Amino acid sequence: MSGEIIIKIAALGVVIALLNQILKHAGRDDQAFFVTMAGIIVVLTWLIPYMVDLFSSMQDLFGL
């Protein structure tokens, strides 16, 4: 499962990098910035369940 998320993040990173370069060469720097921010938001939403699991396991480990 964790290998799958790494591949998904890498694939999205490649797509975002290509779109970013295409938009910058076209002179649309603002749209390139928003595409990059959208990619970051998507990756963070993918990582939220893993972070929740991490913090819950930390709470269980330390008995908080």
CHARMM-style PDB file with segment names, atoms N, HN, CA, C and O in Angstrom:
ATOM      1  N   MET     1       0.816  -1.190   0.000  1.00  0.00      PROA
ATOM      2  CA  MET     1       0.000   0.000   0.000  1.00  0.00      PROA
ATOM      3  C   MET     1       0.862   1.257   0.000  1.00  0.00      PROA
ATOM      4  O   MET     1       0.555   2.203  -0.725  1.00  0.00      PROA
ATOM      5  N   SER     2       1.926   1.294   0.788  1.00  0.00      PROA
ATOM      6  HN  SER     2       2.176   0.526   1.378  1.00  0.00      PROA
ATOM      7  CA  SER     2       2.762   2.490   0.842  1.00  0.00      PROA
ATOM      8  C   SER     2       3.551   2.675  -0.448  1.00  0.00      PROA
ATOM      9  O   SER     2       3.858   3.803  -0.831  1.00  0.00      PROA
ATOM     10  N   GLY     3       3.880   1.578  -1.117  1.00  0.00      PROA
ATOM     11  HN  GLY     3       3.631   0.661  -0.805  1.00  0.00      PROA
ATOM     12  CA  GLY     3       4.562   1.692  -2.402  1.00  0.00      PROA
ATOM     13  C   GLY     3       3.658   2.293  -3.457  1.00  0.00      PROA
ATOM     14  O   GLY     3       4.114   3.017  -4.342  1.00  0.00      PROA
ATOM     15  N   GLU     4       2.378   1.991  -3.360  1.00  0.00      PROA
ATOM     16  HN  GLU     4       2.008   1.403  -2.641  1.00  0.00      PROA
ATOM     17  CA  GLU     4       1.413   2.535  -4.314  1.00  0.00      PROA
ATOM     18  C   GLU     4       1.300   4.053  -4.181  1.00  0.00      PROA
ATOM     19  O   GLU     4       1.221   4.755  -5.189  1.00  0.00      PROA
ATOM     20  N   ILE     5       1.291   4.557  -2.976  1.00  0.00      PROA
ATOM     21  HN  ILE     5       1.355   3.987  -2.156  1.00  0.00      PROA
ATOM     22  CA  ILE     5       1.161   6.006  -2.773  1.00  0.00      PROA
ATOM     23  C   ILE     5       2.416   6.733  -3.264  1.00  0.00      PROA
ATOM     24  O   ILE     5       2.325   7.850  -3.773  1.00  0.00      PROA
ATOM     25  N   ILE     6       3.565   6.116  -3.116  1.00  0.00      PROA
ATOM     26  HN  ILE     6       3.639   5.209  -2.702  1.00  0.00      PROA
ATOM     27  CA  ILE     6       4.805   6.739  -3.594  1.00  0.00      PROA
ATOM     28  C   ILE     6       4.787   6.845  -5.116  1.00  0.00      PROA
ATOM     29  O   ILE     6       5.198   7.860  -5.678  1.00  0.00      PROA
ATOM     30  N   ILE     7       4.311   5.798  -5.777  1.00  0.00      PROA
ATOM     31  HN  ILE     7       3.977   4.973  -5.320  1.00  0.00      PROA
ATOM     32  CA  ILE     7       4.227   5.824  -7.239  1.00  0.00      PROA
ATOM     33  C   ILE     7       3.214   6.864  -7.701  1.00  0.00      PROA
ATOM     34  O   ILE     7       3.451   7.566  -8.684  1.00  0.00      PROA
ATOM     35  N   LYS     8       2.078   6.969  -6.997  1.00  0.00      PROA
ATOM     36  HN  LYS     8       1.884   6.398  -6.199  1.00  0.00      PROA
ATOM     37  CA  LYS     8       1.070   7.961  -7.365  1.00  0.00      PROA
ATOM     38  C   LYS     8       1.609   9.380  -7.204  1.00  0.00      PROA
ATOM     39  O   LYS     8       1.359  10.241  -8.048  1.00  0.00      PROA
ATOM     40  N   ILE     9       2.342   9.621  -6.129  1.00  0.00      PROA
ATOM     41  HN  ILE     9       2.545   8.921  -5.444  1.00  0.00      PROA
ATOM     42  CA  ILE     9       2.904  10.954  -5.893  1.00  0.00      PROA
ATOM     43  C   ILE     9       3.959  11.279  -6.945  1.00  0.00      PROA
ATOM     44  O   ILE     9       4.020  12.405  -7.438  1.00  0.00      PROA
ATOM     45  N   ALA    10       4.791  10.297  -7.289  1.00  0.00      PROA
ATOM     46  HN  ALA    10       4.742   9.382  -6.888  1.00  0.00      PROA
ATOM     47  CA  ALA    10       5.821  10.524  -8.306  1.00  0.00      PROA
ATOM     48  C   ALA    10       5.193  10.806  -9.669  1.00  0.00      PROA
ATOM     49  O   ALA    10       5.648  11.693 -10.391  1.00  0.00      PROA
ATOM     50  N   ALA    11       4.161  10.061 -10.017  1.00  0.00      PROA
ATOM     51  HN  ALA    11       3.791   9.341  -9.430  1.00  0.00      PROA
ATOM     52  CA  ALA    11       3.497  10.272 -11.306  1.00  0.00      PROA
ATOM     53  C   ALA    11       2.844  11.653 -11.362  1.00  0.00      PROA
ATOM     54  O   ALA    11       2.943  12.350 -12.372  1.00  0.00      PROA
ATOM     55  N   LEU    12       2.190  12.037 -10.293  1.00  0.00      PROA
ATOM     56  HN  LEU    12       2.111  11.470  -9.472  1.00  0.00      PROA
ATOM     57  CA  LEU    12       1.582  13.366 -10.254  1.00  0.00      PROA
ATOM     58  C   LEU    12       2.649  14.450 -10.311  1.00  0.00      PROA
ATOM     59  O   LEU    12       2.445  15.486 -10.944  1.00  0.00      PROA
ATOM     60  N   GLY    13       3.768  14.228  -9.667  1.00  0.00      PROA
ATOM     61  HN  GLY    13       3.934  13.386  -9.153  1.00  0.00      PROA
ATOM     62  CA  GLY    13       4.861  15.197  -9.710  1.00  0.00      PROA
ATOM     63  C   GLY    13       5.397  15.400 -11.110  1.00  0.00      PROA
ATOM     64  O   GLY    13       5.704  16.526 -11.503  1.00  0.00      PROA
ATOM     65  N   VAL    14       5.514  14.312 -11.873  1.00  0.00      PROA
ATOM     66  HN  VAL    14       5.264  13.397 -11.553  1.00  0.00      PROA
ATOM     67  CA  VAL    14       5.986  14.419 -13.254  1.00  0.00      PROA
ATOM     68  C   VAL    14       4.979  15.194 -14.099  1.00  0.00      PROA
ATOM     69  O   VAL    14       5.362  16.061 -14.884  1.00  0.00      PROA
ATOM     70  N   VAL    15       3.700  14.883 -13.940  1.00  0.00      PROA
ATOM     71  HN  VAL    15       3.390  14.179 -13.302  1.00  0.00      PROA
ATOM     72  CA  VAL    15       2.666  15.579 -14.716  1.00  0.00      PROA
ATOM     73  C   VAL    15       2.641  17.060 -14.366  1.00  0.00      PROA
ATOM     74  O   VAL    15       2.550  17.908 -15.252  1.00  0.00      PROA
ATOM     75  N   ILE    16       2.722  17.371 -13.080  1.00  0.00      PROA
ATOM     76  HN  ILE    16       2.797  16.681 -12.360  1.00  0.00      PROA
ATOM     77  CA  ILE    16       2.695  18.772 -12.648  1.00  0.00      PROA
ATOM     78  C   ILE    16       3.933  19.512 -13.158  1.00  0.00      PROA
ATOM     79  O   ILE    16       3.835  20.665 -13.579  1.00  0.00      PROA
ATOM     80  N   ALA    17       5.080  18.866 -13.122  1.00  0.00      PROA
ATOM     81  HN  ALA    17       5.160  17.929 -12.780  1.00  0.00      PROA
ATOM     82  CA  ALA    17       6.300  19.512 -13.616  1.00  0.00      PROA
ATOM     83  C   ALA    17       6.199  19.812 -15.108  1.00  0.00      PROA
ATOM     84  O   ALA    17       6.601  20.887 -15.554  1.00  0.00      PROA
ATOM     85  N   LEU    18       5.664  18.869 -15.882  1.00  0.00      PROA
ATOM     86  HN  LEU    18       5.337  17.996 -15.519  1.00  0.00      PROA
ATOM     87  CA  LEU    18       5.488  19.104 -17.317  1.00  0.00      PROA
ATOM     88  C   LEU    18       4.514  20.245 -17.583  1.00  0.00      PROA
ATOM     89  O   LEU    18       4.785  21.128 -18.397  1.00  0.00      PROA
ATOM     90  N   LEU    19       3.376  20.220 -16.888  1.00  0.00      PROA
ATOM     91  HN  LEU    19       3.156  19.503 -16.227  1.00  0.00      PROA
ATOM     92  CA  LEU    19       2.406  21.298 -17.060  1.00  0.00      PROA
ATOM     93  C   LEU    19       2.987  22.643 -16.655  1.00  0.00      PROA
ATOM     94  O   LEU    19       2.739  23.661 -17.301  1.00  0.00      PROA
ATOM     95  N   ASN    20       3.755  22.634 -15.592  1.00  0.00      PROA
ATOM     96  HN  ASN    20       3.957  21.807 -15.068  1.00  0.00      PROA
ATOM     97  CA  ASN    20       4.375  23.871 -15.113  1.00  0.00      PROA
ATOM     98  C   ASN    20       5.315  24.446 -16.169  1.00  0.00      PROA
ATOM     99  O   ASN    20       5.280  25.645 -16.445  1.00  0.00      PROA
ATOM    100  N   GLN    21       6.145  23.606 -16.752  1.00  0.00      PROA
ATOM    101  HN  GLN    21       6.174  22.632 -16.528  1.00  0.00      PROA
ATOM    102  CA  GLN    21       7.082  24.077 -17.776  1.00  0.00      PROA
ATOM    103  C   GLN    21       6.357  24.568 -19.028  1.00  0.00      PROA
ATOM    104  O   GLN    21       6.730  25.588 -19.609  1.00  0.00      PROA
ATOM    105  N   ILE    22       5.329  23.844 -19.437  1.00  0.00      PROA
ATOM    106  HN  ILE    22       5.026  23.016 -18.965  1.00  0.00      PROA
ATOM    107  CA  ILE    22       4.563  24.257 -20.616  1.00  0.00      PROA
ATOM    108  C   ILE    22       3.910  25.617 -20.383  1.00  0.00      PROA
ATOM    109  O   ILE    22       3.956  26.491 -21.248  1.00  0.00      PROA
ATOM    110  N   LEU    23       3.304  25.787 -19.216  1.00  0.00      PROA
ATOM    111  HN  LEU    23       3.266  25.076 -18.514  1.00  0.00      PROA
ATOM    112  CA  LEU    23       2.635  27.051 -18.924  1.00  0.00      PROA
ATOM    113  C   LEU    23       3.634  28.199 -18.780  1.00  0.00      PROA
ATOM    114  O   LEU    23       3.345  29.319 -19.201  1.00  0.00      PROA
ATOM    115  N   LYS    24       4.790  27.941 -18.201  1.00  0.00      PROA
ATOM    116  HN  LYS    24       5.025  27.031 -17.859  1.00  0.00      PROA
ATOM    117  CA  LYS    24       5.783  29.008 -18.062  1.00  0.00      PROA
ATOM    118  C   LYS    24       6.331  29.443 -19.412  1.00  0.00      PROA
ATOM    119  O   LYS    24       6.555  30.632 -19.637  1.00  0.00      PROA
ATOM    120  N   HSD    25       6.548  28.496 -20.307  1.00  0.00      PROA
ATOM    121  HN  HSD    25       6.367  27.529 -20.124  1.00  0.00      PROA
ATOM    122  CA  HSD    25       7.048  28.851 -21.639  1.00  0.00      PROA
ATOM    123  C   HSD    25       5.990  29.579 -22.461  1.00  0.00      PROA
ATOM    124  O   HSD    25       6.312  30.333 -23.379  1.00  0.00      PROA
ATOM    125  N   ALA    26       4.730  29.345 -22.122  1.00  0.00      PROA
ATOM    126  HN  ALA    26       4.468  28.732 -21.376  1.00  0.00      PROA
ATOM    127  CA  ALA    26       3.646  30.040 -22.817  1.00  0.00      PROA
ATOM    128  C   ALA    26       3.396  31.427 -22.224  1.00  0.00      PROA
ATOM    129  O   ALA    26       2.557  32.175 -22.726  1.00  0.00      PROA
ATOM    130  N   GLY    27       4.119  31.769 -21.164  1.00  0.00      PROA
ATOM    131  HN  GLY    27       4.801  31.162 -20.756  1.00  0.00      PROA
ATOM    132  CA  GLY    27       3.959  33.082 -20.552  1.00  0.00      PROA
ATOM    133  C   GLY    27       2.815  33.162 -19.562  1.00  0.00      PROA
ATOM    134  O   GLY    27       2.365  34.256 -19.221  1.00  0.00      PROA
ATOM    135  N   ARG    28       2.347  32.037 -19.105  1.00  0.00      PROA
ATOM    136  HN  ARG    28       2.713  31.148 -19.382  1.00  0.00      PROA
ATOM    137  CA  ARG    28       1.238  32.001 -18.150  1.00  0.00      PROA
ATOM    138  C   ARG    28       1.765  31.573 -16.777  1.00  0.00      PROA
ATOM    139  O   ARG    28       1.460  30.489 -16.281  1.00  0.00      PROA
ATOM    140  N   ASP    29       2.555  32.450 -16.190  1.00  0.00      PROA
ATOM    141  HN  ASP    29       2.803  33.331 -16.593  1.00  0.00      PROA
ATOM    142  CA  ASP    29       3.188  32.138 -14.908  1.00  0.00      PROA
ATOM    143  C   ASP    29       2.170  31.982 -13.783  1.00  0.00      PROA
ATOM    144  O   ASP    29       2.345  31.142 -12.900  1.00  0.00      PROA
ATOM    145  N   ASP    30       1.115  32.778 -13.808  1.00  0.00      PROA
ATOM    146  HN  ASP    30       0.972  33.460 -14.525  1.00  0.00      PROA
ATOM    147  CA  ASP    30       0.104  32.680 -12.752  1.00  0.00      PROA
ATOM    148  C   ASP    30      -0.590  31.324 -12.782  1.00  0.00      PROA
ATOM    149  O   ASP    30      -0.801  30.708 -11.738  1.00  0.00      PROA
ATOM    150  N   GLN    31      -0.941  30.864 -13.966  1.00  0.00      PROA
ATOM    151  HN  GLN    31      -0.769  31.365 -14.814  1.00  0.00      PROA
ATOM    152  CA  GLN    31      -1.590  29.564 -14.064  1.00  0.00      PROA
ATOM    153  C   GLN    31      -0.630  28.437 -13.689  1.00  0.00      PROA
ATOM    154  O   GLN    31      -1.051  27.437 -13.107  1.00  0.00      PROA
ATOM    155  N   ALA    32       0.643  28.584 -14.012  1.00  0.00      PROA
ATOM    156  HN  ALA    32       0.985  29.396 -14.484  1.00  0.00      PROA
ATOM    157  CA  ALA    32       1.631  27.578 -13.615  1.00  0.00      PROA
ATOM    158  C   ALA    32       1.719  27.485 -12.095  1.00  0.00      PROA
ATOM    159  O   ALA    32       1.830  26.394 -11.535  1.00  0.00      PROA
ATOM    160  N   PHE    33       1.669  28.630 -11.439  1.00  0.00      PROA
ATOM    161  HN  PHE    33       1.579  29.516 -11.893  1.00  0.00      PROA
ATOM    162  CA  PHE    33       1.704  28.649  -9.981  1.00  0.00      PROA
ATOM    163  C   PHE    33       0.480  27.933  -9.398  1.00  0.00      PROA
ATOM    164  O   PHE    33       0.602  27.152  -8.455  1.00  0.00      PROA
ATOM    165  N   PHE    34      -0.698  28.205  -9.966  1.00  0.00      PROA
ATOM    166  HN  PHE    34      -0.798  28.840 -10.732  1.00  0.00      PROA
ATOM    167  CA  PHE    34      -1.913  27.581  -9.446  1.00  0.00      PROA
ATOM    168  C   PHE    34      -1.945  26.081  -9.716  1.00  0.00      PROA
ATOM    169  O   PHE    34      -2.480  25.324  -8.905  1.00  0.00      PROA
ATOM    170  N   VAL    35      -1.390  25.640 -10.829  1.00  0.00      PROA
ATOM    171  HN  VAL    35      -0.956  26.255 -11.488  1.00  0.00      PROA
ATOM    172  CA  VAL    35      -1.302  24.209 -11.105  1.00  0.00      PROA
ATOM    173  C   VAL    35      -0.386  23.536 -10.084  1.00  0.00      PROA
ATOM    174  O   VAL    35      -0.682  22.442  -9.602  1.00  0.00      PROA
ATOM    175  N   THR    36       0.718  24.187  -9.760  1.00  0.00      PROA
ATOM    176  HN  THR    36       0.959  25.075 -10.152  1.00  0.00      PROA
ATOM    177  CA  THR    36       1.634  23.643  -8.758  1.00  0.00      PROA
ATOM    178  C   THR    36       0.970  23.572  -7.387  1.00  0.00      PROA
ATOM    179  O   THR    36       1.112  22.576  -6.677  1.00  0.00      PROA
ATOM    180  N   MET    37       0.251  24.619  -7.018  1.00  0.00      PROA
ATOM    181  HN  MET    37       0.135  25.427  -7.595  1.00  0.00      PROA
ATOM    182  CA  MET    37      -0.446  24.613  -5.727  1.00  0.00      PROA
ATOM    183  C   MET    37      -1.531  23.541  -5.691  1.00  0.00      PROA
ATOM    184  O   MET    37      -1.727  22.897  -4.660  1.00  0.00      PROA
ATOM    185  N   ALA    38      -2.235  23.343  -6.799  1.00  0.00      PROA
ATOM    186  HN  ALA    38      -2.076  23.866  -7.637  1.00  0.00      PROA
ATOM    187  CA  ALA    38      -3.258  22.298  -6.859  1.00  0.00      PROA
ATOM    188  C   ALA    38      -2.621  20.919  -6.684  1.00  0.00      PROA
ATOM    189  O   ALA    38      -3.187  20.054  -6.015  1.00  0.00      PROA
ATOM    190  N   GLY    39      -1.455  20.714  -7.278  1.00  0.00      PROA
ATOM    191  HN  GLY    39      -0.995  21.417  -7.821  1.00  0.00      PROA
ATOM    192  CA  GLY    39      -0.757  19.440  -7.116  1.00  0.00      PROA
ATOM    193  C   GLY    39      -0.348  19.195  -5.675  1.00  0.00      PROA
ATOM    194  O   GLY    39      -0.458  18.076  -5.174  1.00  0.00      PROA
ATOM    195  N   ILE    40       0.123  20.233  -5.013  1.00  0.00      PROA
ATOM    196  HN  ILE    40       0.213  21.142  -5.420  1.00  0.00      PROA
ATOM    197  CA  ILE    40       0.511  20.105  -3.603  1.00  0.00      PROA
ATOM    198  C   ILE    40      -0.700  19.772  -2.744  1.00  0.00      PROA
ATOM    199  O   ILE    40      -0.618  18.938  -1.843  1.00  0.00      PROA
ATOM    200  N   ILE    41      -1.826  20.425  -3.024  1.00  0.00      PROA
ATOM    201  HN  ILE    41      -1.893  21.102  -3.756  1.00  0.00      PROA
ATOM    202  CA  ILE    41      -3.042  20.164  -2.247  1.00  0.00      PROA
ATOM    203  C   ILE    41      -3.525  18.729  -2.456  1.00  0.00      PROA
ATOM    204  O   ILE    41      -3.951  18.072  -1.506  1.00  0.00      PROA
ATOM    205  N   VAL    42      -3.458  18.247  -3.690  1.00  0.00      PROA
ATOM    206  HN  VAL    42      -3.112  18.782  -4.461  1.00  0.00      PROA
ATOM    207  CA  VAL    42      -3.879  16.864  -3.964  1.00  0.00      PROA
ATOM    208  C   VAL    42      -2.997  15.876  -3.219  1.00  0.00      PROA
ATOM    209  O   VAL    42      -3.499  14.922  -2.624  1.00  0.00      PROA
ATOM    210  N   VAL    43      -1.692  16.092  -3.246  1.00  0.00      PROA
ATOM    211  HN  VAL    43      -1.284  16.867  -3.729  1.00  0.00      PROA
ATOM    212  CA  VAL    43      -0.778  15.182  -2.544  1.00  0.00      PROA
ATOM    213  C   VAL    43      -1.022  15.224  -1.041  1.00  0.00      PROA
ATOM    214  O   VAL    43      -1.009  14.182  -0.385  1.00  0.00      PROA
ATOM    215  N   LEU    44      -1.242  16.398  -0.494  1.00  0.00      PROA
ATOM    216  HN  LEU    44      -1.252  17.244  -1.027  1.00  0.00      PROA
ATOM    217  CA  LEU    44      -1.506  16.484   0.943  1.00  0.00      PROA
ATOM    218  C   LEU    44      -2.806  15.794   1.320  1.00  0.00      PROA
ATOM    219  O   LEU    44      -2.891  15.191   2.389  1.00  0.00      PROA
ATOM    220  N   THR    45      -3.827  15.869   0.461  1.00  0.00      PROA
ATOM    221  HN  THR    45      -3.758  16.359  -0.408  1.00  0.00      PROA
ATOM    222  CA  THR    45      -5.068  15.153   0.777  1.00  0.00      PROA
ATOM    223  C   THR    45      -4.868  13.645   0.687  1.00  0.00      PROA
ATOM    224  O   THR    45      -5.527  12.890   1.401  1.00  0.00      PROA
ATOM    225  N   TRP    46      -3.960  13.197  -0.188  1.00  0.00      PROA
ATOM    226  HN  TRP    46      -3.425  13.810  -0.768  1.00  0.00      PROA
ATOM    227  CA  TRP    46      -3.645  11.771  -0.226  1.00  0.00      PROA
ATOM    228  C   TRP    46      -2.900  11.335   1.025  1.00  0.00      PROA
ATOM    229  O   TRP    46      -3.049  10.195   1.465  1.00  0.00      PROA
ATOM    230  N   LEU    47      -2.104  12.223   1.604  1.00  0.00      PROA
ATOM    231  HN  LEU    47      -1.983  13.149   1.246  1.00  0.00      PROA
ATOM    232  CA  LEU    47      -1.269  11.857   2.755  1.00  0.00      PROA
ATOM    233  C   LEU    47      -1.971  11.987   4.093  1.00  0.00      PROA
ATOM    234  O   LEU    47      -1.488  11.445   5.087  1.00  0.00      PROA
ATOM    235  N   ILE    48      -3.091  12.685   4.151  1.00  0.00      PROA
ATOM    236  HN  ILE    48      -3.484  13.125   3.343  1.00  0.00      PROA
ATOM    237  CA  ILE    48      -3.775  12.904   5.426  1.00  0.00      PROA
ATOM    238  C   ILE    48      -4.122  11.598   6.140  1.00  0.00      PROA
ATOM    239  O   ILE    48      -3.861  11.495   7.338  1.00  0.00      PROA
ATOM    240  N   PRO    49      -4.701  10.587   5.463  1.00  0.00      PROA
ATOM    241  CA  PRO    49      -4.988   9.333   6.197  1.00  0.00      PROA
ATOM    242  C   PRO    49      -3.747   8.672   6.782  1.00  0.00      PROA
ATOM    243  O   PRO    49      -3.806   8.095   7.867  1.00  0.00      PROA
ATOM    244  N   TYR    50      -2.633   8.752   6.078  1.00  0.00      PROA
ATOM    245  HN  TYR    50      -2.586   9.221   5.196  1.00  0.00      PROA
ATOM    246  CA  TYR    50      -1.394   8.166   6.599  1.00  0.00      PROA
ATOM    247  C   TYR    50      -0.883   8.935   7.812  1.00  0.00      PROA
ATOM    248  O   TYR    50      -0.354   8.340   8.750  1.00  0.00      PROA
ATOM    249  N   MET    51      -1.041  10.254   7.793  1.00  0.00      PROA
ATOM    250  HN  MET    51      -1.471  10.737   7.031  1.00  0.00      PROA
ATOM    251  CA  MET    51      -0.612  11.054   8.946  1.00  0.00      PROA
ATOM    252  C   MET    51      -1.503  10.786  10.154  1.00  0.00      PROA
ATOM    253  O   MET    51      -1.024  10.747  11.287  1.00  0.00      PROA
ATOM    254  N   VAL    52      -2.801  10.601   9.912  1.00  0.00      PROA
ATOM    255  HN  VAL    52      -3.191  10.633   8.991  1.00  0.00      PROA
ATOM    256  CA  VAL    52      -3.714  10.269  11.011  1.00  0.00      PROA
ATOM    257  C   VAL    52      -3.330   8.940  11.630  1.00  0.00      PROA
ATOM    258  O   VAL    52      -3.303   8.810  12.854  1.00  0.00      PROA
ATOM    259  N   ASP    53      -3.030   7.948  10.795  1.00  0.00      PROA
ATOM    260  HN  ASP    53      -3.052   8.053   9.801  1.00  0.00      PROA
ATOM    261  CA  ASP    53      -2.594   6.647  11.310  1.00  0.00      PROA
ATOM    262  C   ASP    53      -1.287   6.761  12.090  1.00  0.00      PROA
ATOM    263  O   ASP    53      -1.118   6.114  13.123  1.00  0.00      PROA
ATOM    264  N   LEU    54      -0.368   7.582  11.597  1.00  0.00      PROA
ATOM    265  HN  LEU    54      -0.506   8.108  10.758  1.00  0.00      PROA
ATOM    266  CA  LEU    54       0.904   7.775  12.285  1.00  0.00      PROA
ATOM    267  C   LEU    54       0.688   8.371  13.671  1.00  0.00      PROA
ATOM    268  O   LEU    54       1.247   7.886  14.654  1.00  0.00      PROA
ATOM    269  N   PHE    55      -0.126   9.428  13.749  1.00  0.00      PROA
ATOM    270  HN  PHE    55      -0.580   9.822  12.950  1.00  0.00      PROA
ATOM    271  CA  PHE    55      -0.328  10.072  15.037  1.00  0.00      PROA
ATOM    272  C   PHE    55      -1.129   9.202  16.001  1.00  0.00      PROA
ATOM    273  O   PHE    55      -0.899   9.250  17.209  1.00  0.00      PROA
ATOM    274  N   SER    56      -2.061   8.411  15.486  1.00  0.00      PROA
ATOM    275  HN  SER    56      -2.248   8.372  14.504  1.00  0.00      PROA
ATOM    276  CA  SER    56      -2.803   7.509  16.378  1.00  0.00      PROA
ATOM    277  C   SER    56      -1.898   6.410  16.903  1.00  0.00      PROA
ATOM    278  O   SER    56      -2.012   6.022  18.065  1.00  0.00      PROA
ATOM    279  N   SER    57      -0.999   5.900  16.064  1.00  0.00      PROA
ATOM    280  HN  SER    57      -0.907   6.216  15.120  1.00  0.00      PROA
ATOM    281  CA  SER    57      -0.059   4.881  16.548  1.00  0.00      PROA
ATOM    282  C   SER    57       0.940   5.469  17.533  1.00  0.00      PROA
ATOM    283  O   SER    57       1.375   4.778  18.455  1.00  0.00      PROA
ATOM    284  N   MET    58       1.312   6.742  17.354  1.00  0.00      PROA
ATOM    285  HN  MET    58       0.958   7.303  16.606  1.00  0.00      PROA
ATOM    286  CA  MET    58       2.189   7.410  18.314  1.00  0.00      PROA
ATOM    287  C   MET    58       1.474   7.579  19.658  1.00  0.00      PROA
ATOM    288  O   MET    58       2.086   7.418  20.714  1.00  0.00      PROA
ATOM    289  N   GLN    59       0.178   7.903  19.615  1.00  0.00      PROA
ATOM    290  HN  GLN    59      -0.319   8.034  18.758  1.00  0.00      PROA
ATOM    291  CA  GLN    59      -0.578   8.033  20.851  1.00  0.00      PROA
ATOM    292  C   GLN    59      -0.678   6.687  21.556  1.00  0.00      PROA
ATOM    293  O   GLN    59      -0.548   6.619  22.778  1.00  0.00      PROA
ATOM    294  N   ASP    60      -0.906   5.623  20.807  1.00  0.00      PROA
ATOM    295  HN  ASP    60      -1.012   5.677  19.814  1.00  0.00      PROA
ATOM    296  CA  ASP    60      -0.979   4.304  21.401  1.00  0.00      PROA
ATOM    297  C   ASP    60       0.377   3.878  21.987  1.00  0.00      PROA
ATOM    298  O   ASP    60       0.442   3.249  23.044  1.00  0.00      PROA
ATOM    299  N   LEU    61       1.440   4.230  21.285  1.00  0.00      PROA
ATOM    300  HN  LEU    61       1.387   4.741  20.427  1.00  0.00      PROA
ATOM    301  CA  LEU    61       2.767   3.845  21.729  1.00  0.00      PROA
ATOM    302  C   LEU    61       3.142   4.519  23.042  1.00  0.00      PROA
ATOM    303  O   LEU    61       3.671   3.876  23.949  1.00  0.00      PROA
ATOM    304  N   PHE    62       2.865   5.819  23.138  1.00  0.00      PROA
ATOM    305  HN  PHE    62       2.436   6.341  22.401  1.00  0.00      PROA
ATOM    306  CA  PHE    62       3.244   6.556  24.329  1.00  0.00      PROA
ATOM    307  C   PHE    62       2.135   6.653  25.363  1.00  0.00      PROA
ATOM    308  O   PHE    62       2.345   7.227  26.432  1.00  0.00      PROA
ATOM    309  N   GLY    63       0.955   6.104  25.073  1.00  0.00      PROA
ATOM    310  HN  GLY    63       0.785   5.638  24.205  1.00  0.00      PROA
ATOM    311  CA  GLY    63      -0.139   6.068  26.032  1.00  0.00      PROA
ATOM    312  C   GLY    63      -0.701   7.433  26.364  1.00  0.00      PROA
ATOM    313  O   GLY    63      -1.051   7.698  27.514  1.00  0.00      PROA
ATOM    314  N   LEU    64      -0.791   8.288  25.389  1.00  0.00      PROA
ATOM    315  HN  LEU    64      -0.507   8.073  24.455  1.00  0.00      PROA
ATOM    316  CA  LEU    64      -1.327   9.635  25.634  1.00  0.00      PROA
ATOM    317  C   LEU    64      -2.825   9.666  25.495  1.00  0.00      PROA
ATOM    318  OT1 LEU    64      -3.440  10.718  25.668  1.00  0.00      PROA
TER     319      LEU     64
END
